[in-house]
Amino acid sequence: MKVIGIVGMPASGKGEASRIARDLGIPVVVMGDAIRERVKEAGLPLTDANCGTIAGKLRADLGMDAIARITIPRIEATGALVVLVDGIRGDYEVTAFKGHFPDFTLIGIDSSFETRYRRLANRGRSDDSLTPDELRARDERELGWGLGRALEGADCRVTNEGSLEEFAAEVRALLCRLGGGEE
């Protein structure tokens, strides 16, 4: 099984890369879904603060690779030859995936704070209603989980500062080169 991971700061384009993968017929496992499920199970509203608290608690209780370990069975359950994992938040998760899936490639998505904030304001997810200061705090929280180190260690990098069409073309070509779908 070939596993392609996506890492990037909030609103950098991970979800769009996942949509492109789905369009290419690549199954996508979203790590954040495991967090959102636990927030709902706890009877809490789906806010950024609640998602962050639950994710932090899982990491504190089970280790910094907890979300990766929770996600591995979901990846395997797809039964697919190629799977994309959206939402890697740290280098410990990368280590867990590389240890479990010998054919693992990490794609890092780079996007400026200003571009990401503009996208977040337009995205409309319940955990996205953030002020610039709240986005900075979210960035710091996720960097504290090792997101910056994971981005630095990415096997491939894509910059997402231009148009959606430019980004989509670059991601589609990269996924095809990595063996996931037809160009």
KEZADREN-402455 format. One record per residue: x, y, z of N, C-alpha, C, O, CB in turn; residue number from 1. Coordinates in steps of 0.2 Angstrom, whole numbers, plus 5000, padded with zeros to 4 digits. Glycine has a CB too. Example, Ala and Ser with C-alpha at 12.3 -4.5 7.8 and 13.67 -1.06 7.14 Angstrom:
BEGIN
5066	4972	5039	5062	4978	5039	5066	4984	5039	5071	4983	5042	5057	4978	5045	1
5064	4989	5035	5068	4995	5036	5064	5000	5039	5067	5006	5040	5070	4997	5029	2
***
This chain:
BEGIN
5004	4994	5000	5000	5000	5000	5004	5006	5000	5009	5007	5004	4995	5000	5006	1
5003	5011	4995	5007	5017	4995	5002	5022	4999	4996	5023	4997	5008	5020	4988	2
5005	5026	5004	5002	5031	5007	5005	5038	5006	5011	5038	5007	5002	5029	5015	3
5001	5042	5004	5003	5049	5003	5000	5054	5008	4994	5054	5009	5001	5052	4996	4
5005	5057	5012	5002	5061	5018	5003	5069	5015	5007	5070	5011	5007	5060	5024	5
4998	5072	5018	4998	5080	5017	4999	5083	5023	4995	5082	5028	4991	5082	5013	6
5003	5088	5023	5004	5092	5029	5005	5100	5027	5007	5101	5022	5011	5090	5033	7
5002	5104	5031	5002	5111	5030	4998	5115	5036	4995	5111	5040	4998	5113	5023	8
5000	5121	5036	4996	5125	5041	4989	5125	5040	4987	5124	5034	4999	5132	5042	9
4985	5127	5045	4978	5128	5044	4976	5132	5038	4979	5137	5037	4974	5130	5050	10
4971	5130	5033	4969	5133	5027	4974	5134	5022	4974	5139	5018	4966	5140	5029	11
4980	5130	5022	4985	5130	5017	4983	5127	5010	4986	5129	5005	4991	5127	5020	12
4978	5123	5011	4976	5119	5005	4975	5112	5005	4974	5108	5000	4980	5121	4999	13
4976	5109	5011	4976	5102	5012	4969	5099	5010	4969	5094	5006	4977	5100	5020	14
4963	5102	5011	4957	5100	5009	4956	5100	5002	4953	5095	4999	4951	5104	5012	15
4959	5105	4999	4958	5105	4991	4963	5100	4988	4960	5097	4983	4961	5112	4989	16
4968	5098	4991	4973	5093	4988	4969	5086	4989	4969	5082	4985	4979	5093	4992	17
4965	5086	4995	4961	5079	4996	4956	5079	4991	4955	5073	4988	4958	5079	5003	18
4953	5084	4989	4947	5084	4984	4950	5082	4977	4947	5078	4974	4944	5091	4983	19
4956	5084	4976	4959	5083	4969	4961	5075	4969	4960	5072	4964	4966	5087	4968	20
4963	5073	4975	4965	5065	4976	4959	5061	4974	4959	5056	4971	4968	5064	4982	21
4953	5063	4977	4947	5060	4976	4945	5060	4969	4942	5055	4966	4941	5063	4981	22
4946	5066	4966	4944	5066	4959	4948	5061	4955	4946	5059	4949	4945	5073	4956	23
4954	5060	4957	4959	5055	4954	4957	5048	4955	4960	5043	4953	4966	5057	4955	24
4952	5047	4960	4950	5040	4962	4954	5038	4968	4954	5032	4969	4951	5035	4956	25
4958	5042	4971	4962	5040	4977	4958	5041	4983	4955	5046	4985	4969	5044	4978	26
4957	5036	4987	4953	5036	4994	4957	5041	4998	4963	5041	4998	4952	5030	4997	27
4953	5045	5002	4956	5050	5007	4954	5048	5014	4948	5047	5015	4954	5057	5005	28
4959	5048	5018	4957	5047	5026	4959	5054	5029	4965	5056	5028	4961	5041	5029	29
4954	5057	5032	4955	5064	5035	4957	5063	5043	4952	5061	5046	4949	5069	5034	30
4963	5064	5045	4964	5063	5052	4960	5067	5057	4958	5065	5062	4972	5065	5053	31
4958	5073	5055	4953	5078	5059	4947	5075	5060	4943	5076	5065	4953	5084	5055	32
4944	5070	5056	4938	5067	5057	4938	5063	5063	4933	5063	5067	4936	5062	5051	33
4944	5060	5065	4944	5056	5071	4943	5061	5077	4940	5059	5082	4951	5052	5072	34
4946	5067	5076	4945	5072	5082	4938	5074	5082	4935	5074	5088	4950	5078	5081	35
4935	5076	5076	4928	5079	5076	4923	5073	5079	4919	5075	5083	4926	5080	5069	36
4925	5067	5078	4920	5062	5081	4921	5062	5088	4916	5061	5092	4922	5055	5078	37
4927	5062	5091	4928	5062	5098	4925	5069	5101	4922	5068	5107	4935	5062	5100	38
4925	5074	5098	4922	5080	5100	4914	5079	5101	4911	5081	5106	4923	5087	5096	39
4911	5076	5096	4904	5075	5096	4902	5070	5101	4897	5071	5105	4902	5072	5089	40
4906	5065	5102	4905	5060	5107	4905	5063	5114	4902	5060	5119	4910	5054	5107	41
4909	5068	5115	4910	5071	5121	4904	5076	5122	4903	5079	5128	4916	5075	5122	42
4900	5077	5117	4894	5081	5118	4896	5089	5117	4892	5093	5119	4890	5080	5124	43
4901	5090	5114	4904	5097	5114	4902	5100	5107	4902	5096	5102	4911	5097	5115	44
4901	5106	5106	4900	5109	5099	4907	5109	5095	4912	5109	5098	4898	5117	5100	45
4906	5108	5089	4912	5108	5085	4915	5115	5084	4914	5118	5079	4911	5105	5078	46
4920	5117	5088	4923	5123	5088	4931	5122	5087	4933	5116	5089	4922	5128	5094	47
4934	5126	5085	4942	5126	5085	4944	5124	5092	4949	5120	5092	4945	5132	5082	48
4942	5128	5097	4945	5127	5104	4943	5120	5106	4948	5116	5109	4941	5132	5108	49
4937	5117	5105	4936	5110	5107	4940	5105	5103	4942	5100	5106	4928	5109	5106	50
4940	5106	5097	4944	5101	5093	4952	5101	5095	4955	5096	5096	4944	5103	5085	51
4954	5107	5097	4961	5108	5099	4962	5105	5106	4967	5101	5107	4963	5115	5099	52
4957	5106	5110	4957	5103	5117	4957	5095	5117	4961	5092	5120	4952	5105	5121	53
4953	5092	5113	4952	5085	5112	4959	5082	5109	4961	5077	5111	4946	5083	5108	54
4961	5085	5104	4967	5083	5100	4973	5083	5105	4977	5079	5105	4969	5087	5094	55
4974	5089	5109	4979	5089	5114	4979	5084	5119	4984	5081	5121	4979	5096	5117	56
4972	5083	5122	4971	5078	5127	4973	5071	5124	4977	5067	5128	4964	5078	5129	57
4971	5069	5118	4973	5063	5115	4981	5062	5115	4984	5057	5116	4970	5062	5108	58
4984	5067	5113	4991	5067	5112	4995	5067	5119	5000	5063	5120	4994	5073	5108	59
4992	5070	5124	4995	5070	5131	4994	5063	5134	4998	5060	5137	4991	5075	5135	60
4988	5060	5133	4986	5053	5136	4989	5048	5132	4992	5043	5135	4979	5052	5136	61
4990	5048	5125	4992	5042	5121	4998	5043	5118	5001	5038	5115	4987	5041	5116	62
5001	5049	5118	5008	5050	5114	5006	5055	5108	5001	5056	5106	5011	5044	5112	63
5012	5058	5106	5011	5063	5101	5009	5060	5094	5007	5064	5090	5018	5067	5100	64
5010	5054	5093	5008	5050	5087	5001	5047	5088	4999	5043	5083	5013	5045	5085	65
4997	5049	5093	4991	5046	5094	4986	5046	5088	4983	5041	5087	4987	5049	5100	66
4985	5052	5085	4980	5053	5080	4982	5048	5074	4978	5046	5070	4980	5060	5078	67
4989	5048	5073	4991	5044	5067	4989	5036	5069	4987	5033	5064	4999	5044	5066	68
4991	5034	5075	4989	5027	5077	4982	5026	5076	4980	5020	5074	4992	5026	5084	69
4978	5031	5078	4970	5030	5077	4968	5029	5070	4964	5026	5068	4967	5036	5081	70
4972	5033	5066	4970	5033	5059	4973	5027	5055	4970	5026	5050	4973	5040	5056	71
4978	5024	5057	4981	5018	5053	4976	5013	5051	4976	5011	5045	4987	5015	5057	72
4972	5011	5056	4967	5006	5054	4962	5008	5049	4959	5005	5045	4963	5003	5060	73
4960	5015	5049	4956	5018	5044	4959	5018	5037	4955	5017	5032	4954	5025	5046	74
4965	5019	5037	4969	5019	5030	4969	5012	5028	4967	5010	5022	4976	5021	5031	75
4971	5007	5032	4971	5000	5030	4964	4997	5028	4963	4993	5023	4974	4996	5035	76
4959	5000	5031	4952	4998	5029	4950	5000	5022	4945	4997	5020	4947	5000	5035	77
4953	5004	5019	4951	5006	5013	4953	5001	5008	4949	5000	5003	4955	5013	5010	78
4958	4997	5009	4960	4991	5005	4962	4994	4998	4963	4990	4993	4954	4987	5003	79
4964	5000	4998	4966	5003	4991	4974	5002	4991	4977	5001	4995	4964	5010	4991	80
4976	5002	4984	4983	5002	4983	4987	5009	4985	4993	5009	4987	4985	5001	4976	81
4983	5014	4984	4986	5021	4986	4980	5025	4990	4974	5025	4988	4987	5025	4979	82
4982	5028	4995	4978	5031	5000	4981	5038	5001	4987	5038	5003	4976	5027	5006	83
4977	5043	5002	4980	5050	5004	4977	5051	5011	4972	5050	5012	4978	5055	4999	84
4982	5053	5015	4980	5055	5022	4981	5063	5023	4986	5066	5022	4985	5051	5027	85
4975	5066	5025	4975	5073	5025	4975	5075	5033	4972	5072	5037	4968	5076	5022	86
4979	5080	5034	4979	5083	5041	4984	5081	5045	4983	5081	5052	4973	5081	5044	87
4990	5079	5043	4996	5077	5047	4998	5083	5051	4998	5089	5048	5002	5074	5043	88
4999	5083	5058	5000	5089	5062	5007	5089	5065	5009	5093	5068	4995	5089	5067	89
5011	5083	5064	5017	5083	5067	5022	5078	5065	5020	5073	5062	5016	5083	5075	90
5028	5079	5067	5033	5074	5065	5033	5067	5068	5035	5062	5065	5040	5077	5066	91
5030	5067	5074	5029	5061	5077	5024	5056	5073	5024	5050	5072	5026	5061	5084	92
5019	5060	5070	5014	5056	5066	5017	5054	5060	5016	5048	5057	5008	5061	5064	93
5022	5058	5057	5025	5056	5051	5029	5050	5052	5029	5045	5048	5030	5062	5048	94
5033	5050	5058	5037	5044	5060	5032	5038	5061	5034	5032	5059	5040	5045	5067	95
5027	5038	5064	5022	5033	5064	5020	5030	5058	5020	5024	5056	5016	5035	5069	96
5018	5035	5053	5016	5032	5046	5022	5029	5043	5021	5024	5039	5013	5038	5042	97
5028	5032	5043	5033	5029	5039	5035	5022	5042	5037	5018	5039	5040	5034	5040	98
5034	5022	5049	5036	5015	5052	5031	5010	5050	5033	5004	5050	5036	5016	5059	99
5025	5012	5049	5019	5007	5047	5019	5006	5040	5017	5000	5038	5013	5009	5050	100
5020	5011	5036	5019	5010	5029	5026	5012	5025	5028	5017	5025	5014	5015	5026	101
5029	5006	5023	5036	5008	5020	5036	5012	5014	5041	5016	5013	5039	5001	5018	102
5030	5012	5010	5030	5016	5005	5025	5023	5006	5020	5023	5005	5026	5013	4999	103
5028	5027	5010	5025	5033	5013	5029	5039	5010	5035	5040	5010	5025	5033	5020	104
5025	5044	5007	5028	5050	5004	5024	5056	5008	5018	5056	5008	5027	5050	4997	105
5027	5061	5010	5024	5067	5013	5025	5073	5008	5030	5075	5006	5028	5068	5020	106
5019	5076	5007	5018	5082	5003	5017	5088	5008	5012	5088	5012	5013	5082	4998	107
5021	5093	5008	5020	5099	5012	5017	5104	5007	5019	5106	5002	5027	5101	5015	108
5012	5108	5010	5009	5113	5007	5011	5120	5010	5009	5120	5016	5001	5112	5006	109
5014	5124	5007	5016	5131	5010	5011	5136	5007	5009	5137	5001	5023	5133	5008	110
5009	5141	5012	5004	5146	5011	5005	5151	5016	5006	5150	5022	4997	5144	5010	111
5005	5158	5014	5007	5163	5019	5001	5164	5024	4995	5162	5023	5008	5170	5015	112
5002	5167	5030	4997	5168	5035	4991	5172	5032	4985	5171	5033	5000	5172	5041	113
4993	5178	5028	4988	5182	5025	4983	5178	5020	4977	5179	5020	4991	5188	5021	114
4986	5174	5016	4982	5170	5011	4978	5165	5015	4972	5164	5013	4987	5166	5006	115
4981	5162	5020	4977	5157	5024	4971	5160	5028	4966	5157	5028	4982	5153	5029	116
4972	5166	5031	4967	5169	5034	4961	5171	5030	4955	5170	5031	4970	5175	5038	117
4963	5174	5024	4958	5175	5019	4954	5169	5017	4948	5170	5017	4961	5179	5012	118
4957	5164	5016	4953	5157	5014	4949	5155	5020	4943	5153	5019	4958	5152	5012	119
4952	5155	5026	4948	5153	5032	4942	5157	5032	4936	5154	5034	4952	5154	5038	120
4942	5164	5031	4936	5168	5032	4931	5166	5027	4925	5167	5028	4938	5175	5031	121
4933	5163	5021	4928	5162	5016	4926	5154	5016	4921	5152	5012	4931	5163	5009	122
4929	5150	5020	4928	5143	5020	4921	5141	5023	4918	5137	5021	4934	5139	5023	123
4920	5144	5029	4913	5142	5032	4913	5136	5036	4907	5134	5038	4908	5142	5027	124
4918	5133	5038	4917	5127	5043	4916	5129	5050	4919	5135	5052	4924	5122	5042	125
4913	5125	5054	4911	5128	5061	4917	5129	5065	4917	5133	5070	4906	5122	5064	126
4923	5125	5064	4929	5126	5068	4933	5132	5065	4939	5132	5066	4932	5120	5069	127
4931	5136	5060	4935	5140	5056	4933	5148	5058	4937	5152	5055	4934	5140	5049	128
4929	5149	5062	4927	5156	5064	4932	5159	5068	4931	5160	5074	4919	5156	5067	129
4937	5161	5065	4943	5164	5069	4945	5171	5068	4944	5173	5062	4949	5159	5069	130
4947	5174	5072	4950	5181	5071	4958	5180	5069	4960	5174	5070	4950	5186	5077	131
4961	5185	5067	4968	5184	5065	4972	5181	5071	4976	5177	5071	4971	5190	5063	132
4971	5184	5077	4974	5182	5083	4973	5175	5085	4977	5171	5087	4972	5187	5089	133
4966	5173	5084	4965	5166	5085	4968	5161	5080	4970	5156	5082	4957	5165	5085	134
4969	5163	5074	4972	5159	5069	4980	5159	5071	4983	5153	5071	4972	5162	5062	135
4983	5164	5073	4990	5164	5076	4990	5159	5082	4995	5155	5082	4992	5171	5078	136
4985	5159	5086	4985	5154	5092	4985	5147	5089	4988	5143	5092	4980	5156	5097	137
4980	5146	5085	4980	5139	5082	4986	5137	5078	4988	5131	5079	4974	5139	5077	138
4989	5142	5075	4996	5140	5072	5001	5138	5077	5004	5133	5076	4998	5146	5068	139
5001	5142	5082	5006	5140	5088	5005	5134	5091	5009	5130	5092	5006	5146	5093	140
4998	5132	5092	4996	5126	5095	4999	5120	5090	5002	5115	5093	4989	5125	5096	141
4997	5121	5084	4999	5115	5079	5007	5115	5078	5009	5109	5077	4995	5116	5073	142
5010	5121	5078	5017	5120	5078	5020	5117	5084	5025	5114	5084	5020	5128	5077	143
5017	5118	5090	5019	5114	5096	5018	5107	5095	5022	5103	5099	5015	5117	5102	144
5014	5104	5091	5013	5097	5090	5019	5094	5085	5019	5088	5084	5006	5096	5087	145
5023	5099	5082	5028	5097	5078	5026	5098	5070	5029	5095	5066	5029	5090	5079	146
5021	5102	5069	5019	5103	5062	5025	5106	5058	5026	5104	5052	5013	5108	5062	147
5028	5111	5061	5034	5114	5057	5039	5109	5055	5042	5109	5050	5037	5120	5061	148
5041	5105	5060	5046	5100	5059	5044	5095	5053	5047	5093	5049	5048	5096	5065	149
5037	5093	5053	5034	5089	5048	5035	5092	5041	5037	5089	5036	5027	5087	5050	150
5033	5099	5041	5033	5102	5035	5041	5102	5032	5042	5101	5026	5031	5110	5036	151
5045	5104	5037	5052	5104	5035	5055	5097	5032	5059	5097	5027	5057	5106	5041	152
5052	5092	5034	5054	5085	5032	5050	5082	5026	5051	5077	5024	5054	5081	5038	153
5046	5087	5023	5042	5084	5018	5046	5082	5012	5051	5085	5010	5037	5090	5015	154
5044	5076	5009	5047	5074	5003	5046	5078	4997	5051	5079	4992	5045	5067	5001	155
5041	5082	4996	5039	5086	4991	5035	5092	4994	5032	5092	4999	5034	5082	4985	156
5036	5098	4990	5033	5104	4993	5029	5107	4987	5031	5107	4981	5038	5109	4996	157
5023	5110	4989	5019	5114	4984	5017	5120	4987	5015	5121	4993	5012	5110	4982	158
5018	5126	4984	5017	5132	4986	5010	5134	4984	5008	5134	4978	5022	5138	4984	159
5006	5136	4988	4999	5138	4987	4997	5145	4988	4994	5147	4993	4994	5134	4990	160
5000	5150	4983	4998	5157	4984	4995	5160	4978	4992	5165	4978	5005	5161	4985	161
4994	5156	4973	4991	5158	4966	4984	5156	4966	4980	5156	4971	4995	5155	4960	162
4982	5155	4960	4975	5153	4959	4973	5146	4961	4978	5142	4961	4973	5155	4952	163
4967	5145	4962	4965	5138	4963	4967	5133	4957	4969	5128	4958	4957	5138	4965	164
4966	5136	4951	4967	5132	4945	4975	5130	4945	4977	5124	4943	4965	5136	4939	165
4979	5135	4947	4986	5133	4947	4988	5128	4952	4992	5124	4951	4990	5140	4948	166
4985	5129	4958	4987	5124	4963	4984	5117	4962	4988	5112	4962	4983	5127	4970	167
4978	5117	4959	4975	5111	4957	4979	5107	4952	4980	5101	4952	4968	5112	4954	168
4982	5111	4947	4986	5108	4942	4992	5105	4944	4994	5099	4943	4987	5113	4936	169
4995	5109	4949	5002	5106	4952	5001	5100	4956	5005	5096	4956	5005	5112	4956	170
4995	5100	4960	4994	5095	4965	4992	5088	4961	4995	5083	4962	4988	5096	4970	171
4988	5089	4956	4986	5084	4951	4992	5081	4948	4993	5074	4948	4981	5086	4946	172
4996	5085	4945	5003	5082	4942	5007	5078	4947	5010	5073	4945	5006	5088	4939	173
5008	5081	4953	5012	5078	4958	5009	5071	4960	5012	5066	4961	5013	5082	4964	174
5002	5071	4962	4999	5065	4964	5000	5059	4958	5001	5054	4960	4992	5066	4965	175
4999	5061	4952	5000	5057	4946	5007	5054	4946	5008	5048	4945	4998	5060	4940	176
5012	5059	4947	5019	5056	4947	5020	5052	4953	5025	5047	4952	5024	5062	4948	177
5017	5052	4958	5018	5048	4964	5014	5041	4963	5014	5037	4968	5016	5052	4970	178
5011	5041	4958	5007	5034	4957	5000	5034	4959	4997	5029	4959	5011	5029	4960	179
4997	5040	4959	4990	5040	4962	4985	5043	4956	4983	5048	4957	4989	5043	4968	180
4984	5039	4951	4979	5041	4947	4982	5043	4940	4988	5042	4939	4975	5047	4949	181
4977	5045	4936	4979	5047	4929	4979	5054	4928	4974	5058	4930	4974	5043	4924	182
4984	5057	4924	4984	5064	4923	4979	5066	4917	4979	5071	4915	4991	5066	4921	183
***
